[in-house]
Every structure is written in structure tokens, then in C-alpha cells.
Amino acid sequence: MQEDEGRIDKQTEVRHLLRTVKTSLELARAPAEFLNRLGRVAGLLDAVSQLPTEEGPAQALIPGLIADGLAAVDAWDKWHRSRTPTA
């Protein structure tokens, strides 16, 4: 049962991160470096989310991909906040 919960948690984490990356990409209006990074991560997250996560290539890719996705969203967010006027 514990293994099923771990698998579900990873799949859910990947899906949530994919949604966040796609939203960031839609809102980006940023330099190409941000768009390329967000787009690349979105595509990989989408592909991996459709693979079984308990074994094979997805299992090996997920930890690094999650880290890359979080870093890409964070980099875009910092760029965006630096250009957003504050009151």
C-alpha cells in the first residue's frame, strides 16, 4: 500500500508541476530563454506523466525533472516580479 501512495504522490506532483509550468508559460511574455526552458520542462513533464512511475525511465527522470521544473518556474517568477510595478 505504501508503494501505491508513493507512486500516486509522484504522479500527482508531476501533474501539479506540469499545470504550474504551463500556467507560467502562458503568462510568460518573457525572453526566449525563459520560454524555451518552461516549454522544454512542460513537454518532458507531460511525457513522463503518461509513463508508469514505479519503474523504468520515468522513475530515473522524475527527481531531476521536478527539480528542473521548480527551478524554471522560480526563475521565471523572479524575472516577472522584477518587472512588475509595485504600489
For each residue, the residues with C-beta under 8 A, 3 or more apart:
1: 4 5
2: 5 6
3: 6 7 54
4: 1 7 8
5: 1 2 8 9
6: 2 3 9 10
7: 3 4 10 11 53 54
8: 4 5 11 12
9: 5 6 12 13
10: 6 7 13 14 53 62
11: 7 8 14 15 49 53
12: 8 9 15 16
13: 9 10 16 17 66
14: 10 11 17 18 45 48 49 53 62 65 66
15: 11 12 18 19 49
16: 12 13 19 20
17: 13 14 20 21 45 66 69 70 73
18: 14 15 21 22 42 45 46 49 69
19: 15 16 22 23
20: 16 17 23 24 69 73
21: 17 18 24 25 38 41 42 45 69 72 73
22: 18 19 25 26 42
23: 19 20 26 27
24: 20 21 27 28 38 72 73 76 77
25: 21 22 28 35 38 39 42
26: 22 23
27: 23 24 80
28: 24 25 34 35 38 76 80
29:
30: 33 34 35 76 79 80
31: 34 35 79
32: 35 36
33: 30 36 37
34: 28 30 31 37 38 72 75 76 79
35: 25 28 30 31 32 38 39
36: 32 33 39 40
37: 33 34 40 41 72 75 76
38: 21 24 25 28 34 35 41 42 72 73 76
39: 25 35 36 42 43
40: 36 37 43 44
41: 21 37 38 44 45 65 68 69 72
42: 18 21 22 25 38 39 45 46
43: 39 40 46 47
44: 40 41 47 48 61 65 68
45: 14 17 18 21 41 42 48 49 65 69
46: 18 42 43 49 50
47: 43 44 50 51
48: 14 44 45 51 53 58 61 62 65
49: 11 14 15 18 45 46
50: 46 47
51: 47 48 56 57 58
52: 55 56 58
53: 7 10 11 14 48 58 59 62
54: 3 7 59
55: 52 58 59
56: 51 52 59 60
57: 51 60 61
58: 48 51 52 53 55 61 62
59: 53 54 55 56 62
60: 56 57
61: 44 48 57 58 64 65
62: 10 14 48 53 58 59 65 66
63: 66 67
64: 61 67 68
65: 14 41 44 45 48 61 62 68 69
66: 13 14 17 62 63 69 70
67: 63 64 70 71
68: 41 44 64 65 71 72
69: 17 18 20 21 41 45 65 66 72 73
70: 17 66 67 73 74
71: 67 68 74 75
72: 21 24 34 37 38 41 68 69 75 76
73: 17 20 21 24 38 69 70 76 77
74: 70 71 77 78
75: 34 37 71 72 78 79
76: 24 28 30 34 37 38 72 73 79 80
77: 24 73 74 80 81
78: 74 75 81 82
79: 30 31 34 75 76 82 83
80: 27 28 30 76 77 83 84
81: 77 78 84
82: 78 79
83: 79 80
84: 80 81
85:
86:
87:
